[in-house]
Amino acid sequence: MRRPVAASAAVSPDGTMGRMNHTETTRTRHRVRAIAPDVVSELLERDDAGGGPRMVLDEEGGSPMRCCLGRSLPGERIALVSYAPLRRWAAETGADPGPYDEVGPVFVHVGGCAGPAGSGFPDAMRGDRRVLRAYAADGRILRGRYVEAGDGRPSIEEELDDLYRDPEVAAVHLRAVEFGCFLLETRRD
């Protein structure tokens, strides 16, 4: 059963107070994971495609930041790097990503980052249309799920909870539909 948790105050990357709504699940346990600070440092030196970062001045703001699972601020200097989420997961867990090893662009903060502002699902990573990809512990893709926001539709948290009911699911990646970009990873506790 899913139950809402009260919105909590959180400090955003610009140091101002914001609100982060999150949901707690009681059926399955999984963690939402941003790109770790040590990995961000590596990517800023040499990314997963073997290149260097592309520095961007985000004049409008709103780019999805994978290091804190928030959004960039107007006028913020950020980096666009290539990231291989399954390859990084496989290196930590001993899985073999095989043909599912993809490299794609992600935005990260350049000058360090406090990381996510909470432990629940980050509102900044929601969207009208998302895709969830579920992976087994050995690196095989098990299934995908299209999630569309709207009244009467299951939330991302409900869809994640449903995917993690399968004991074979070890990790689930969230991606944007429009560009196919990796947004975040969840892992079974």
C-alpha positions in Angstrom: 0.0 0.0 0.0 1.3 3.4 -0.9 0.9 6.3 1.5 1.9 9.9 1.1 4.4 11.4 3.4 4.2 15.0 4.4 6.1 17.4 2.2 9.5 18.2 3.7 11.6 21.3 3.5 14.8 20.9 1.5 17.7 23.1 0.6 18.0 23.5 -3.2 21.4 23.8 -4.9 21.1 27.6 -4.8 20.8 27.5 -1.0 17.2 28.5 -0.9 14.5 26.5 0.8 12.2 24.5 -1.4 9.7 21.8 -0.9 10.1 18.2 -1.9 7.2 15.9 -1.9 8.0 12.2 -1.7 6.1 8.9 -1.2 7.0 6.0 1.0 6.1 2.5 -0.1 5.4 -0.4 2.1 5.3 -3.3 -0.4 8.8 -3.2 -1.7 12.0 -1.4 -0.7 14.1 0.4 -3.3 16.3 3.5 -3.2 16.4 6.3 -5.7 20.0 7.1 -6.6 21.7 10.1 -8.2 25.1 9.9 -9.8 27.5 9.7 -6.9 29.9 12.7 -6.3 33.0 10.6 -6.9 31.6 9.5 -10.3 30.7 13.1 -11.2 34.4 14.0 -10.5 35.5 11.2 -12.8 33.1 12.3 -15.5 34.3 15.9 -15.4 37.8 14.6 -16.1 37.0 12.0 -18.7 33.4 10.9 -19.4 32.2 7.4 -20.3 32.6 8.0 -24.0 36.3 8.9 -23.4 35.9 12.7 -23.9 35.9 15.7 -21.8 32.8 17.6 -20.5 31.0 20.2 -22.6 30.5 23.3 -20.4 27.1 24.9 -20.8 25.8 28.2 -19.5 22.1 27.3 -18.9 20.5 30.7 -19.6 17.0 29.6 -19.1 17.6 26.9 -16.4 15.5 23.8 -15.9 17.9 21.2 -17.2 17.6 17.9 -15.3 20.7 17.5 -13.0 21.6 13.9 -12.4 23.9 14.7 -9.5 21.2 16.1 -7.2 18.1 15.1 -9.1 17.0 18.7 -9.2 16.9 21.3 -12.0 19.5 23.8 -13.0 19.0 27.5 -12.2 18.8 30.2 -14.8 22.3 31.4 -15.6 24.0 28.4 -14.0 27.2 26.9 -15.4 26.8 23.1 -15.8 28.5 20.3 -17.6 27.1 17.9 -20.3 28.9 14.6 -20.1 28.5 11.1 -21.5 27.4 8.6 -18.9 27.0 4.8 -19.1 24.6 3.9 -16.2 24.4 0.2 -16.8 28.2 -0.1 -17.2 28.7 1.8 -13.9 26.1 -0.4 -12.1 27.7 -3.5 -13.5 31.2 -2.5 -12.3 29.7 -2.1 -8.8 27.7 -5.3 -8.7 29.5 -7.8 -11.1 26.7 -7.8 -13.6 27.3 -8.0 -17.3 25.4 -5.3 -19.2 26.2 -6.9 -22.5 24.3 -5.4 -25.4 22.3 -3.1 -23.0 25.4 -1.0 -22.3 24.4 2.5 -23.5 26.2 5.8 -23.2 24.2 9.0 -23.3 24.3 12.7 -22.3 23.6 13.9 -18.8 23.9 17.2 -17.0 25.9 17.5 -13.8 27.0 20.4 -11.6 30.5 21.6 -12.2 31.5 23.0 -8.8 30.3 20.3 -6.6 26.8 19.4 -5.5 25.1 18.6 -2.2 23.3 15.7 -3.8 19.6 14.9 -3.6 17.5 17.0 -1.1 15.5 14.0 0.2 15.2 10.2 0.0 11.9 10.0 -1.8 11.1 10.2 -5.5 12.3 13.7 -6.7 9.6 15.9 -8.2 12.1 17.4 -10.6 12.5 14.1 -12.4 8.8 13.7 -13.0 7.3 14.4 -16.4 4.4 13.9 -18.6 5.9 10.7 -20.2 8.6 8.5 -18.8 9.9 5.0 -19.4 11.0 2.6 -16.7 13.5 -0.2 -17.6 13.8 -3.1 -15.2 17.1 -5.1 -15.0 18.0 -8.4 -13.4 21.1 -8.8 -11.2 23.0 -10.4 -14.0 22.5 -7.3 -16.3 19.6 -8.6 -18.5 16.8 -6.3 -19.3 13.6 -7.8 -17.9 10.9 -5.4 -19.0 10.0 -1.8 -19.8 7.1 0.2 -18.7 5.7 3.4 -20.2 4.4 5.9 -17.5 2.1 8.8 -18.5 1.1 11.4 -15.9 -2.5 12.2 -15.4 -5.6 11.8 -13.3 -6.5 8.1 -12.7 -3.1 6.9 -14.0 -0.6 5.1 -11.8 2.2 7.3 -10.5 5.9 6.5 -11.1 6.1 5.3 -7.5 3.2 2.9 -8.0 4.8 1.6 -11.2 8.2 1.2 -9.5 6.5 -0.7 -6.6 4.8 -3.0 -9.1 8.1 -3.7 -11.0 9.9 -4.5 -7.7 7.3 -7.0 -6.8 9.1 -9.3 -9.2 12.0 -10.7 -7.1 14.2 -10.9 -10.2 14.2 -7.1 -10.6 17.5 -5.7 -9.1 17.5 -2.2 -10.6 15.2 0.1 -12.6 16.2 3.1 -14.7 14.0 6.1 -15.4 14.3 7.7 -18.8 12.6 10.6 -20.6 10.5 9.6 -23.6 11.3 12.5 -25.8 15.1 12.1 -26.0 15.5 8.7 -24.3 17.9 10.3 -21.7 18.7 8.5 -18.5 17.3 10.4 -15.6 17.9 8.3 -12.5 18.4 4.8 -11.1 16.6 2.9 -8.4 18.0 -0.2 -6.8 16.5 -2.9 -4.6 17.5 -2.5 -0.9 
